[in-house]
Amino acid sequence: MISVLVLGDESDWDSYQKFCRQLQKQSKKLDWIPTTYDLLEKNELPIIKSDTLIIYLFFPFSYWNKHIENEGYKDIYGNVEFYDKFRSFWSDIYRTLENVYQGKKIYFINHPLKVAIDRDKEVTKTILSENGINVPMSYYTREYSDILKLINQESKKLFLKVRYGSMGKGITYLEKGNWKTNFRFEDGKIISSRSDHGWTFINVTDNVEFLKEILTKDIVIEEAIESYKLDGFIFDLRLYVFYDRVLYVYPRVNKRDAVITNISQGGRAGSPSLLRKLPKNVIDRAVRSAVKTIKIVGVDFAGVDVMIGRDLKVYVVELNAFPGFPKVNRFNLSKRIIQQIDKNVW
């Protein structure tokens, strides 16, 4: 018998709880055992008799909110301290699981020592680019005068993103006469929201003091992709990839003048019919790029965010090893993942 240990957090209503509810409904071939990081911390992981164990990891929300993105953290959201603590957490998790279940043949769905890599946007982009994946062009200057030259004289459109963040939090968009950020800037200080949602954008056009300050932070600077536009909105595609298979392509849309399409920051689900308005070879290239992306990074399951340029070129712009799941009535991702794990040859 093979057992599947599903390790998550009760506060994770967007993926772990959806997944556990589906486990109760669905007939399964393997022995599925849900548990939590809280029980792991208390040394109360379940006893498993199977010789082969698959461990499926979800995001540790409670740990993150208590020890990483807590109310007392210094500096702004997405700094390198976030990343260092997150990697350390996963190293501890790996050692604990290996110790508790020593002697068993263990397979991880997203290995603990690989699962944090997507949180470093610059490293992820570099790895992908070196392996033939189209990614946005990066700029490495930290001189505000260079940025002003790029946007005012060379008419570049730029994104300044926190290097170690996710969910569309901590983003600044710059083009000539139009600067927007979803940070706040007061008394010369950049201020982060305390929520995962509702990071609304404000106008900071030509605020050089803001620009100087943001350039001192842990950020990546990249050229904005001129998005292919359909029906008067901007869009991107999130592809849910499990091993070598794309389980679902999820279009996300926002108003034409919006900056990002993240659902948590004001984007919304696009109609499935949107995909039929794109040439089939574009969707095929997006699928191939997404599958290749997770293989290059070394994870087994992820949400890969793809943008389609005005010239119909495909760009991988983000990778999320812990993506939120779509609403079940739109696509039952939990059901498909369970089916895929059940029928895999372990």
N, C-alpha and C positions, 0 to 999 in steps of 0.2 A: 504494500500500500504506500502511496505517496501522499504526504500531507502538505497543505498550503497554509502557511502562517500569514495572515493579513494584519500588518502592523500599522496602526494609525492613531488618530486623535479624535475623541468624541466631539470636539468643537468644530471639526472639519465637516460641515454640513454639505459642502459643495462637491465632495468626491468620496471621502471615506464613508460617511453615513449613507450616501446613495448606494455605494457598493455593497455595504453590509445589508441594506434592505433588499437588494437584489439577490443576495446569497440566500435569504430566507425564502424567496419565491421560486428559485430556479433549482431544478434537479441537476446534480453534479456527479461526476465520476470520481473525483478526488476527494480527500478528506480536508475540508476547509475549516480553518480555525481563526476567527477574528480575535484580536487582542489590541492592547493600547500601549503607548509609550509610558503612560502613567503606571501601568502594571509592571512594565520592564524596569522602571526606576525603583519600584518597590521590591524587585527581585521576585515577582510573582508571575513570570511567564509560564504558559501552560506546559505540562509534561507531554512530550510527543514520542510515541513509540515507533513511528515509521523510520526506516533507515534512510529514506530520501526526503528532503525537506525543501520546499520552495518558499522563499520569503518575499512577499510583495509589500514594498514600503510606500506609505503615504506621508504627507507632509506633517511635521511635528509642530502644529500650531501653538499649543500651550507652551512648549519649551521656547519657541521663537519669541512669543509675546512676553514671556517672563524673563528670559536671559539675553535676548538679542535686541529686538525692537521694543524695548520696554520704555516706560515713561521717563526713566532716568538716564537714557543713553545720551552721550555727548555728540556734538557735531550734527550733521544733517543725515537724513535717510540715505542708505545705500553706500556708506563708507566702508573702507577695507576692514574695519573691526567686525562688521557684520559677517563678512566672508570668512575671516579667520576663525571666529567662534563657530560658524556653521560647519566648517570642515572639521574642527575639533570634535564637535558633537557627533558627526558621522563616524569618525575614527573610534570614538568610545562605543557607539552602537555596534559597530562591526566586531570589536573585541568582545563585547558582552554576548552577542549572539553566537559567535564562534565558541566561546567558553561554555555557555549554557547547553548548546547543542553539539558539543564536540563528539566526534566519531560518526556523525551523520554526513551524508553527501548533501551539501547545501547549494542550491541555486538561488541567486538573488534576481528579482525583477527590479532592475536598477541597483547596481552594486553600491553599497554605502560609500566606498572610496571613490566612486565616479559621480555620484548623484549631485554633488555641489558644483560641478564644473560650469554648468549653465549660468550660475550666478555671477561668473566673471565674464562680462560681455566681451571685453577686449581679447582675452585668451580664446574664447569660443570662436569669435570671428576670425582670428588669426589661423587657428587650426582648420576651420572650414575653408578659408581662402586658399591655404596652402594645399588643400586636397581638391581643388577645382570647383568649389561651391561659390556661386555669385553672392557676395555680401556687399552692403553699402561701403563706399570709400571712406577710410578713416583719415583724420587729421590729428597730428600729434603736438601741435603748438600749444603753448599756454600763454602766449603773448596776446593781450587783448587787441593790440594794433593789427596783428595778423588776421584775427577774426573779423575786425571791421573792414579790412581790405577785401577779404573773401566775400563778404555779403554786400558791401557797398560798391566796390569797384569791379569785382568779378561776377557779381550777381548770383553767388552761390546761396543755396538754401541749406541750412544746417540744423541738425539735432544735437543737443548736448544732453546726454543721458547719464544718470548715475551709473557707475560701472558695476555695482554689485546689487542692483535692485531688480524689481519685477512689477507686474501688474500695471504698468503705465505710470508708476509713481516716480516723481523726480525727473521730469522731462522739460527741457526748454527748446523752443523752436525759434530760429532766427532767419529772417530774410530782410532785404532792404525795406525799411518802413513798417516792419511787422515783426515784433518780438513778443513771444508769449511764453509763460512758464506756469507750471502747476505747483511750484514752490510759492512761498510768500517772502517778501523782502521788506524788512522794517528796521530802521535805525542802523542800516549798513549790515544787517545780518540776514542770512537765508534761514527760513523757518519751514520745517516739515509739518505736514498734517499728522494727526494722531490716528487716522483711520485708514483702512485699506481702500475705502471707496470715496468717491466725491472729490478727488483732487482736481478741482476746476481750474481752468487756465485764466490768467490775468494778463493784462497788457503791460509790458515793461519796455516798450519800444524806445530805443536809444538811451536806455538807462545804463551808462557805461560803468557806474559803480556796481550795479548788479553783475554785469558781465565780468568785471575784474574779480569779484568775489566768487562767482561760480567756477571760474577757471582755477581757483585754488583747491577745489574739492576733487574727490575721486570720481572723475567723469570720463566718458568717451565722447569724442566729437566725430560725427559722421555726416556725410552728405545726404540730404533728404532725397528719397526716391520720388520722382514725379509719377504719382500713381495713375494707373489707367482708371478712368472714371466711367461709371455706368449709372444711368438713371439719376444723375445729379447728386451722387454721393461719392465719398471715398470708401475704399474697402480694402481688406486683406483677407487671407485665407489661413485658418488654423487647421493644420492636418494632424490628426491623432494617429501616431505611428506606433505599432506594436511589433517589435522585431522587424521582419521584412515586409510588413503589410500595413497599408494605410486603412484604418478602420472607418474613418469618417473625415470628410472635408467640410469644414464649418466656415461659411462666409460671415465676416463681421463688417458692419458698415457704420458710417457716421456722416453727419452733414458735410457738405462740400468744403466749408470753411473750418471744419474741425481739424485738430492736430493729430489725434490718435484714434484708434478704433477699439481699444480695450473695453470690454463689457463693464469692468469695474469702474471705469472712468467716463461713462456716458455713451459708449458705443452700444450697438444692439445687434442681435442676430439678423443676418440678411436672409432673404428668401432663397430656398434651395434652387429656385428657377434662375437665380443669378449665375450659377455655374454653367447653365445652358447657353448663356450669352457670351461665354468665353470660348475661343477655339479649343477643340479637344486636345490639340498638341500642347497648348499652354498648360492645361490641367495635367496632362501626362508628364510634362517636365517638372511641374510642381511636386507631383507624387514621387518621381524619381529623386528629386533633390531632397525631399523630406526623409525618405528612406535612407539615402546615402548619409544625410546629416547625422542621424542617431547612431549609425554604424561608426562614423568617424569620431564622434564624441565618446562613444563607448557606453551608451545607455540602451535599455531595451524598450522603454516606453516613454514617450514625450509628446507634447504639443509643439509642433514646429510651425512658426508663423512665417508666412510667405507673402511678399508683395509682388504685384504685377506692375511693371513699369509701363509708361505710355507707349514704349516700343514693344510691349508684350514680353519683355525679358523678365525672367523669374529671379527674385532675390530672396534669400533666407535672411530674415531680420532679427528673429528671436528664437530661442529654444527654451522650453519650460519642462523640466523633468517632473513637475507636480502640477499639471494643468487642471483647472476646474473642468468638471464634466458638463456637457450640455444638459438641458432639461430632458427628462426621460421621454416626454411626449414628442420631442423633436427627434432624438436619437438615443437609444438605450445603450450607452457606451459600456456600462457595467456588465450588461448581459453579454456583449460581444467579447469583452476581455475574459470573462469567466469561461466562455466557450473556447476561446483560443488557448487558454491555459490548460483546460481539461483535455483538449485533443492534441496538445503538443507532446512530442516524444522526449521525455526527460532522462 
